[in-house]
Amino acid sequence: MDATKTAAGVLLGVGVGTLLGVLFAPAKGTETRKKIINKGQDYADDLKGKFDDLFQDVSDKYDSFLEEAKAAIPTK
């Protein structure tokens, strides 16, 4: 659980740092907004990929557990 909190904190820190860096960069407002939108999309895609990986991992473990349970139950 601590590793999860640490990872979430790091991701949040990176996101906030990136956002502040983009906001304070010497660029036009339209360019800044585009950068924010692009970074947000990048983070959303990354997060979706992590959730997809997590779902696949849980699904694989469930399937493995089901197979082991079926093998452990004697059939007549």
Phi, psi and omega in degrees: 000322180295323179296323179295316179296320179296314180298318179296320178296319179296314179298318179296317179298318178296317180297314180295317179298317179296315180299315179295321178298319180290320182294325183265001178288146180282086180217164176295157179300319180294321178294319180297316179297320178297318179297317179297315179298316180296317179296318178300319178294320177300314179295320179297317178296318179297316180296319178298318178299320179293320178294321177298317178297317179297315179299317180296319179297314179296318179298317178296318179294322178296314179299319179296316178299317180298317178297317179295321179294319178296322180290331182281338181272120181291142177255153182274000000 
